[in-house]
Amino acid sequence: MSDAQLAALAKADWDWITQRATDYRLLPMLHAAFDQKRDWPVPVDLRDLCLEAYRHWTFRSLTMQNALLKIADTLNTNGITYAALKGAPLSVEFYSAPALRPMRDLDILVASDEAERSYSVLQEAGFAKIPGKGEWGVDRYHHLPLLQNDDGVFLELHHRIAPTEWSGSLPLAQRILANARVMNVQGKAVRMVHPTDNALHLIVHAALQNLFDNGPVLLADLHALAAAKAVDWEAVTAFSREHGLEQSVALCLTLYRSAGGRAECEDAPEQSVPAPLAEQARQLITQDPDHHWHRHLLRKRRSLFHRLFGGISRAFRPTARDLSRTAGRNVSGVKAARHYPGWLMAKARVYLGAEFVQGLDEEAEADAHLVAWLHGTKR
């Protein structure tokens, strides 16, 4: 962006930038950009906010690394094959400073047949189950219930790659474990996902799993990998062809190139993406996070009748996990029933809010077309 373009931004534009950067953990990255361009006409309060965020994530990244080293040491000691996913290897190897890649949690992948044992040894090492987050095994989701240590670091132990109904879920998990690299982090050996497999996972996570509601950090991550020439794009193409990921790869690279990353990924495949779908993805990647669940509901249940019938039906069928999550601890019986009103109010806000946000139903219809295209189906 040129100085003239920056100077033309109104207060409302800067407010939007500030809000979205806060929503999607981009403030440290903005600080790095502003620090290089001290003469940019950036509001002083935004510069201060970005600096504060950068300092916060600098200290937080050290806490996250210490937790990662503890996890690695525990799994290494117990002879468990694993790989750190997504943000951990990116922040350590591909960003100029770990604070530029803030992480909400640590994602660790193990094989399905090692998941339960891994979960147990990590609990013995100081990672505890979070009350109210539910109980399930490897047969239900792509990861086991969330863990947390005394420093407030969350750990998500994966045994597959989401979405689990996607044909590549297990093959990509197996590929990641087979190709993982041992890296030296503060003098400790840590198994990290290979950059090529990380690119595949980032694309799956953004497009197929979240429909881009995880925000613009995807573009920063692709830039970090592409600028380092760390990705074997031929391998990405081969895997995507085998597992129906071609549209997702094409769309993510289209978004990245449109954001100025063409030179860094010139060796990556180029496939045309219908302009309306690319525009829809651009809108989704910076959407208001308050609307995530509303849009999710609207695109899953396109019929108003099904939404109303489903909402009424759901209102009378809270699960123990639902009520425990509302309570913030594991509850059952009469104690669980006490939290039913709170759970019902929260559900009503999603269901009713989805109906009353102006224009959201039309956006959800466009979202549904994008989902169909990504999965190679027709609406």
MOFEN-V979108 format. One record per residue. N is the residue number from 1. PSI is psi in degrees with one decimal (none if undefined). D_CENTER is the distance of its C-alpha to the mean C-alpha in Angstrom with 1 decimal. Layout:
n=[N | N]
psi=[PSI | PSI]
d_center=[D_CENTER | D_CENTER]
This chain:
n=[1 | 2 | 3 | 4 | 5 | 6 | 7 | 8 | 9 | 10 | 11 | 12 | 13 | 14 | 15 | 16 | 17 | 18 | 19 | 20 | 21 | 22 | 23 | 24 | 25 | 26 | 27 | 28 | 29 | 30 | 31 | 32 | 33 | 34 | 35 | 36 | 37 | 38 | 39 | 40 | 41 | 42 | 43 | 44 | 45 | 46 | 47 | 48 | 49 | 50 | 51 | 52 | 53 | 54 | 55 | 56 | 57 | 58 | 59 | 60 | 61 | 62 | 63 | 64 | 65 | 66 | 67 | 68 | 69 | 70 | 71 | 72 | 73 | 74 | 75 | 76 | 77 | 78 | 79 | 80 | 81 | 82 | 83 | 84 | 85 | 86 | 87 | 88 | 89 | 90 | 91 | 92 | 93 | 94 | 95 | 96 | 97 | 98 | 99 | 100 | 101 | 102 | 103 | 104 | 105 | 106 | 107 | 108 | 109 | 110 | 111 | 112 | 113 | 114 | 115 | 116 | 117 | 118 | 119 | 120 | 121 | 122 | 123 | 124 | 125 | 126 | 127 | 128 | 129 | 130 | 131 | 132 | 133 | 134 | 135 | 136 | 137 | 138 | 139 | 140 | 141 | 142 | 143 | 144 | 145 | 146 | 147 | 148 | 149 | 150 | 151 | 152 | 153 | 154 | 155 | 156 | 157 | 158 | 159 | 160 | 161 | 162 | 163 | 164 | 165 | 166 | 167 | 168 | 169 | 170 | 171 | 172 | 173 | 174 | 175 | 176 | 177 | 178 | 179 | 180 | 181 | 182 | 183 | 184 | 185 | 186 | 187 | 188 | 189 | 190 | 191 | 192 | 193 | 194 | 195 | 196 | 197 | 198 | 199 | 200 | 201 | 202 | 203 | 204 | 205 | 206 | 207 | 208 | 209 | 210 | 211 | 212 | 213 | 214 | 215 | 216 | 217 | 218 | 219 | 220 | 221 | 222 | 223 | 224 | 225 | 226 | 227 | 228 | 229 | 230 | 231 | 232 | 233 | 234 | 235 | 236 | 237 | 238 | 239 | 240 | 241 | 242 | 243 | 244 | 245 | 246 | 247 | 248 | 249 | 250 | 251 | 252 | 253 | 254 | 255 | 256 | 257 | 258 | 259 | 260 | 261 | 262 | 263 | 264 | 265 | 266 | 267 | 268 | 269 | 270 | 271 | 272 | 273 | 274 | 275 | 276 | 277 | 278 | 279 | 280 | 281 | 282 | 283 | 284 | 285 | 286 | 287 | 288 | 289 | 290 | 291 | 292 | 293 | 294 | 295 | 296 | 297 | 298 | 299 | 300 | 301 | 302 | 303 | 304 | 305 | 306 | 307 | 308 | 309 | 310 | 311 | 312 | 313 | 314 | 315 | 316 | 317 | 318 | 319 | 320 | 321 | 322 | 323 | 324 | 325 | 326 | 327 | 328 | 329 | 330 | 331 | 332 | 333 | 334 | 335 | 336 | 337 | 338 | 339 | 340 | 341 | 342 | 343 | 344 | 345 | 346 | 347 | 348 | 349 | 350 | 351 | 352 | 353 | 354 | 355 | 356 | 357 | 358 | 359 | 360 | 361 | 362 | 363 | 364 | 365 | 366 | 367 | 368 | 369 | 370 | 371 | 372 | 373 | 374 | 375 | 376 | 377 | 378 | 379]
psi=[133.0 | 166.3 | -38.1 | -41.5 | -40.7 | -43.2 | -25.8 | -10.0 | 131.9 | 172.4 | -39.4 | -35.7 | -45.2 | -35.9 | -41.5 | -45.5 | -45.1 | -45.5 | -45.4 | -37.1 | -36.1 | -44.9 | -38.9 | 21.1 | 42.3 | -1.6 | -41.9 | -35.4 | -39.2 | -38.9 | -44.7 | -40.4 | -44.7 | -33.2 | -29.0 | -21.4 | 75.5 | -20.0 | 0.3 | 140.8 | 67.0 | 135.4 | 137.4 | -39.6 | -30.4 | -41.7 | -44.0 | -40.9 | -41.4 | -40.5 | -42.9 | -42.8 | -40.5 | -43.6 | -42.9 | -48.9 | -20.0 | -47.2 | -39.5 | -34.8 | -33.4 | -40.3 | -42.4 | -41.1 | -40.8 | -40.8 | -40.6 | -42.6 | -37.6 | -42.6 | -48.2 | -45.0 | -41.3 | -46.8 | -38.4 | -45.4 | -34.5 | 8.7 | 32.5 | 126.5 | 132.8 | 174.2 | 132.3 | 134.3 | 163.3 | -108.6 | -33.8 | -55.2 | -32.8 | -47.0 | -33.5 | -40.9 | -32.0 | -8.4 | 147.2 | -22.2 | 137.1 | -30.6 | -21.0 | -13.0 | 74.6 | 142.3 | 133.3 | -29.6 | 176.1 | 130.2 | 120.7 | 132.0 | 133.6 | 166.7 | 151.8 | -41.1 | -4.0 | -1.3 | -48.5 | -42.9 | -40.9 | -42.7 | -41.4 | -46.0 | -30.4 | -33.9 | -40.3 | -26.1 | 2.3 | 2.0 | 119.1 | 152.7 | 145.9 | 123.4 | 136.0 | -0.2 | 0.7 | 170.6 | 127.4 | 167.3 | -162.6 | -11.7 | -2.1 | -65.0 | -179.0 | -5.6 | 161.8 | 167.0 | 144.6 | 141.4 | 161.9 | 141.8 | -177.4 | -18.3 | 5.8 | 20.1 | 124.0 | 143.6 | 124.8 | 112.9 | 108.3 | 149.9 | -4.7 | 175.1 | 128.5 | 154.1 | 138.0 | -20.9 | -11.1 | 138.0 | -23.5 | 1.8 | -54.0 | -44.0 | -39.3 | -38.7 | -44.2 | -39.8 | -42.2 | -45.3 | -38.7 | -34.0 | -1.0 | 143.7 | 142.6 | 122.9 | 152.9 | 114.9 | 111.4 | 39.4 | 4.3 | 147.6 | 122.9 | 129.1 | 121.5 | 147.7 | 141.3 | 144.0 | -38.2 | -44.9 | -30.7 | -40.7 | -44.3 | -46.4 | -41.8 | -39.2 | -44.7 | -45.7 | -42.4 | -47.3 | -59.9 | -39.1 | -44.0 | -3.4 | 46.9 | 13.3 | 3.5 | -1.4 | -175.8 | -6.3 | -26.6 | -44.4 | -39.1 | -40.4 | -43.9 | -37.1 | -42.9 | -42.0 | -43.2 | -40.8 | -29.5 | -0.4 | 42.3 | -7.3 | 132.9 | 95.1 | -25.3 | -39.1 | -37.9 | -44.0 | -44.8 | -45.2 | -40.9 | -35.4 | -38.5 | -28.7 | 24.2 | 36.6 | 5.0 | -43.1 | -38.6 | -43.7 | -46.2 | -43.8 | -43.6 | -40.3 | -33.1 | -44.3 | -42.8 | -44.8 | -38.2 | -19.8 | 7.0 | 11.7 | 24.8 | -46.3 | -37.2 | -23.2 | 37.7 | -22.4 | 0.5 | 154.0 | 145.7 | 125.6 | 133.0 | 139.3 | 129.9 | 131.5 | -43.0 | -33.6 | -39.9 | -40.1 | -38.3 | -41.6 | -39.5 | -36.5 | -39.3 | -34.7 | -16.2 | 26.1 | 162.0 | 117.0 | -23.7 | -17.7 | 1.0 | -54.7 | -34.3 | -48.7 | -39.7 | -45.8 | -46.1 | -38.4 | -24.2 | -34.2 | 88.1 | -25.9 | 131.1 | -38.5 | -46.6 | -33.5 | -45.5 | -46.1 | -43.7 | -37.8 | -44.0 | -44.1 | -42.4 | -31.3 | -25.8 | 9.6 | 52.9 | 142.0 | 166.2 | -35.9 | -40.7 | -50.1 | -33.2 | -38.5 | -41.0 | -39.6 | -25.6 | 13.8 | 164.5 | 122.0 | 158.0 | 166.7 | -138.0 | -38.4 | -36.1 | -40.3 | -30.0 | -25.7 | 3.2 | -45.9 | -41.5 | -41.7 | -42.5 | -40.3 | -40.7 | -42.6 | -41.4 | -36.8 | -37.0 | -50.5 | -47.5 | -37.3 | -35.9 | -31.4 | -23.9 | -0.7 | 117.4 | 130.1 | -5.8 | -32.9 | -39.3 | -39.7 | -40.2 | -34.7 | -43.3 | -38.0 | -43.7 | -37.1 | -39.8 | -42.9 | -45.7 | -41.5 | -43.1 | -34.1 | 2.9 | 26.8 | 173.2 | 149.1 | none]
d_center=[26.5 | 30.2 | 32.0 | 33.6 | 30.4 | 29.2 | 32.6 | 32.4 | 29.4 | 30.5 | 29.6 | 27.5 | 25.5 | 24.9 | 24.0 | 21.3 | 20.0 | 20.2 | 18.4 | 15.4 | 15.2 | 15.3 | 12.7 | 10.1 | 11.4 | 13.5 | 16.9 | 17.5 | 17.1 | 19.5 | 21.8 | 22.0 | 22.9 | 25.4 | 26.9 | 27.9 | 29.4 | 31.4 | 33.5 | 30.7 | 31.6 | 28.6 | 29.3 | 30.2 | 28.2 | 24.9 | 26.0 | 26.6 | 23.3 | 21.5 | 23.8 | 23.3 | 19.5 | 20.1 | 22.5 | 20.4 | 17.5 | 20.2 | 21.5 | 18.2 | 17.3 | 20.6 | 19.9 | 16.7 | 18.7 | 21.5 | 19.4 | 18.1 | 21.8 | 22.9 | 20.6 | 21.8 | 25.3 | 25.2 | 23.9 | 26.2 | 29.2 | 28.7 | 28.5 | 25.1 | 23.3 | 19.6 | 16.9 | 14.4 | 11.1 | 8.8 | 9.4 | 12.7 | 14.7 | 13.5 | 14.6 | 17.8 | 19.0 | 17.7 | 17.4 | 20.8 | 19.9 | 17.2 | 17.0 | 15.7 | 12.3 | 11.6 | 9.6 | 9.2 | 10.0 | 11.2 | 10.3 | 13.7 | 15.0 | 18.6 | 20.9 | 21.4 | 25.0 | 24.0 | 21.2 | 23.7 | 25.7 | 22.7 | 21.6 | 25.2 | 25.8 | 22.7 | 24.1 | 27.4 | 25.9 | 24.8 | 21.4 | 22.2 | 21.0 | 19.9 | 22.5 | 21.7 | 18.4 | 20.5 | 22.1 | 21.4 | 21.8 | 20.6 | 22.0 | 19.6 | 15.9 | 14.0 | 13.8 | 16.5 | 16.6 | 14.9 | 17.2 | 18.0 | 20.7 | 23.3 | 21.5 | 18.7 | 16.1 | 13.8 | 13.7 | 11.9 | 14.5 | 13.6 | 16.5 | 15.1 | 12.3 | 11.0 | 12.4 | 15.5 | 18.0 | 17.1 | 19.9 | 17.9 | 15.9 | 18.7 | 20.0 | 16.8 | 16.6 | 20.3 | 20.0 | 17.5 | 19.8 | 22.9 | 21.8 | 20.3 | 22.1 | 23.7 | 23.2 | 25.2 | 23.3 | 26.0 | 28.5 | 26.5 | 25.4 | 21.7 | 20.5 | 17.5 | 15.9 | 18.0 | 16.8 | 17.6 | 15.6 | 12.6 | 12.9 | 13.3 | 10.2 | 8.0 | 10.0 | 9.9 | 6.2 | 6.5 | 10.0 | 11.1 | 8.6 | 7.2 | 10.0 | 8.5 | 7.9 | 4.8 | 7.9 | 10.2 | 8.6 | 8.4 | 12.1 | 12.8 | 11.3 | 13.4 | 16.2 | 16.3 | 16.7 | 19.0 | 21.1 | 21.8 | 22.8 | 20.9 | 19.8 | 22.4 | 21.8 | 24.6 | 22.8 | 19.7 | 22.1 | 24.0 | 21.1 | 19.7 | 23.3 | 23.7 | 20.7 | 20.4 | 17.5 | 19.8 | 18.8 | 15.1 | 16.1 | 18.8 | 16.7 | 14.0 | 17.0 | 18.9 | 16.5 | 16.5 | 20.3 | 20.9 | 19.3 | 21.9 | 20.7 | 23.4 | 25.5 | 22.8 | 21.9 | 25.4 | 25.6 | 22.5 | 23.5 | 24.2 | 24.3 | 25.1 | 22.8 | 24.6 | 24.5 | 23.7 | 20.5 | 19.4 | 20.3 | 18.4 | 15.2 | 16.1 | 16.7 | 13.5 | 11.4 | 13.4 | 14.3 | 15.4 | 12.7 | 15.9 | 16.2 | 12.9 | 14.8 | 18.0 | 16.9 | 15.3 | 18.7 | 20.8 | 19.5 | 19.7 | 23.2 | 25.0 | 28.3 | 29.3 | 31.5 | 28.7 | 26.6 | 29.6 | 30.8 | 27.4 | 26.9 | 30.4 | 30.1 | 26.8 | 28.6 | 31.1 | 28.8 | 26.6 | 25.5 | 26.1 | 22.4 | 22.2 | 25.1 | 24.0 | 20.7 | 22.9 | 25.3 | 22.9 | 24.8 | 26.0 | 28.8 | 31.1 | 34.4 | 35.9 | 33.5 | 30.6 | 32.7 | 32.9 | 29.3 | 29.6 | 30.5 | 27.4 | 25.1 | 27.1 | 26.8 | 23.0 | 23.0 | 25.6 | 23.7 | 20.9 | 23.6 | 26.1 | 23.8 | 22.5 | 26.1 | 27.2 | 24.7 | 26.7 | 25.5 | 22.3 | 23.9 | 24.7 | 21.2 | 20.0 | 22.8 | 21.5 | 17.9 | 19.8 | 21.6 | 18.5 | 17.1 | 20.6 | 20.8 | 17.6 | 19.1 | 22.5 | 24.2 | 26.3 | 26.5]
